Structures are given as structure tokens and as C-alpha cells.
Amino acid sequence: MDVVFGKSAQSSVGIEWELNLVDKQSLQLTPVAGKLLEAVGGGDGLPIRKDYLQCMIEIVSGAHATIGEAIADIETQFNRLVEAADAMGVVLMGSGSHPISHPAAQPPFRNPRYDVVTNKNQWWGRQVAICGTHVHVGVSKQEYVLPVTWTFARFYPYLLALSASSPFWDGTDTGYASQRTMIFQQLPTNGLPFRFDTWEAFEQMTQDLVDCEMITEVNELRWDVRPSPKFGTVENRIPDSVPTLKELGFLAALTQSLGEYFYQALNEGDTPDYLPPWLVRENKWRAARYGLDATVITPDPNQRLLPLRDAMGNLLNFLAPYAAQLGCTDELAFGHELLAKGASYERQRRLAGRGGLPELRHVVHTLCMETLTNTPSW
């Protein structure tokens, strides 16, 4: 199967931000995405569009050279949504999961693509009341696409931990920083990407999946990181949705800076240190389970284990020169503040206390206020 990789400017960036729709009075998820899309003139292929469930909505930026431009694009559409949602008694909430609403009670949109997800995956298909953040980074040389894809996956803990925002699920503290990660990987074409040495091998894998009736086109590969041939990008789908535009800007800056680092290394005939897939998988689980308190496995034989909090700070410092080249110094530096004051899952647990329903309702309310005001609740 021929998979043609499109053209894009190196390290250009595009952002997709999935948001929960919450009723102001009940603080429960509410299935009003269709009405909200009609109110703002949104729809398929437009900046504001539907997602799988009727209780969520997605804002999609265009392709931009800088993070500042991409976030300004997102903010413009967000403000339109806030105004329309407020008139309907609805608030927007950025988080990987809703702390108290029942996932299986949320109706999906009906169309052939979504019907396949629902019918094929049955119980798991009814659990995916989850929202994520997707960041596309332009890769200007096709021969770099697969190495960049796999290397992004190697950095999984760093791309997840400061976005983790789904500790609560159906009224229960799961013990995980990112329950969304655990839910999302259950569907058959989701999870970590495979490693390929050639584009032809990737095309053959795609053809195999089509022949076996697993997928009908390449964009049905819903890997945590994947090539996006249509746009000429690699798409980072690891992070949870986050409550604030500041956190969104940080995640985009982290992704863009990593992508530029990978590109420059490949141009110089080098690659970031390799980690075997079984250890990448373990690091993914550790980050989902423990968040910033994880101990991650490194490729350094002299220091195989490193506290993620320390490793995260080291990475932010290492990437600072790349962020300066890309014009996203301030956005990347916000990661240090998140690291010091608390990612969303940490903030939610502080608010929840013992985790009873009143406390969890307070968590929902605070997440909505964080999203509305672009201010983390430190």
C-alpha cells in the first residue's frame, strides 16, 4: 500500500485540544456538542469540530511556525466556544477524564467511522469518555519520519507526566496519574508505535492491516505517536487534555523542541540513545501510574534508573537552546513551574482530600474554572 507523506515546514506545529462539556448546575458531562457546533458554525474539517462522544468537543489550530501563533489560534476559537456554551448553561473542562460522570452513559455521535469503534470494541468502546491533547510537528524529510516517531515514543514519560489529568474515574481514585492512558490503549490499533527501519516496511504493515480488515486507511492507526502523512507531520498523541492554555502551550513547546532536537541530531548522523521497546512499554506504564513520582528507565548503562522529577528538569534545561531557536522559550519554561507547583492530577488530588462525592464535585468545578480563567489552582 503506497503511503504518500505530505510536505510541511520543518518543526511547524499544529494543536488539537479535546474538551469536556459540563452542565453548569449538575457538573456532569452533557451531550450537547451537536447544538454547540451549530451555534458556532463548526463541523468536520473546521477549527471547532465534533469528536467521538457528544459530551466532548475539539479545537484544532492551523499549521504555524511558532507556538505563540498556534495558541493564539486555539484561544480565538476557545473564546467563541465559551460564549456559545455559556448561553446554553454549559462550561468547558480540559482534563483527561471527568471525575464523577459515568463513562458508559455518554452517547457517541453516529457515523460509520464511530459506529465501528462502538460496535467492534463493545464494553471498551463504551468506556472511552477521555480527552487528549495532540500536537503535530512538521518533518521535512520523509526518511526521518519513522525514527522521529519511535524516538518520541522513547520519551513517553516526559510527554505524559506534566499533562496527566485523569486520576479519577467514575467517582473513584484509580491510583493512576493518567487513567486515560490505560483506557485508550485497550482498542486494537492504539498503543505504542512499532519500530520500522524503512518506509517500505511501514507501508507493508499498513497493507497487512488493510488486508486483515483491521483498518481501511492509515489514519485509523491510533498510536500514541504516529506519522500523519496527510499533513507531513509526526503527531504526538501521548498527553492528556489539560485545563489551561498555559499548559497546552507548554506541551506544544515540549513537543516542538523535542522534534527539532531529533531532526538536528539525524541531520548530523546521530540519533538520541535507543531504548528497547519492552523498556519503553514499562516507562509508559510507570508514567501513567505514578506520574512525576515515577522512576524511569534510561538508556545510560551507568544510570539505568532516574527519578522522573529530576529527569524532567534536566530535559527542560537541555531543550532550552532548541526552544530559543523556535521562539518558544517562555512556553517551555512554564514546565519548570508545573514541575514545582503541581501537574493537574496532583492539583486534583489535593482538592479531593478523601475523595467523596462533594470533594469530587469541587474538583470538577475547579477544573472548569481553571479552563475558563487559564489559571492553574495552585
Helices and strands as residue ranges (DSSP letters): E 13-23, H 33-40, E 48-50, E 56-60, H 67-87, E 90-93, G 103-105, H 112-125, E 133-138, H 142-154, H 156-160, E 168-169, E 172-173, H 179-184, E 190-191, H 199-211, G 218-220, E 222-223, E 225-228, E 233-236, H 245-267, H 277-290, G 291-293, E 295-297, E 305-307, H 308-326, H 329-341, H 344-352, H 357-373
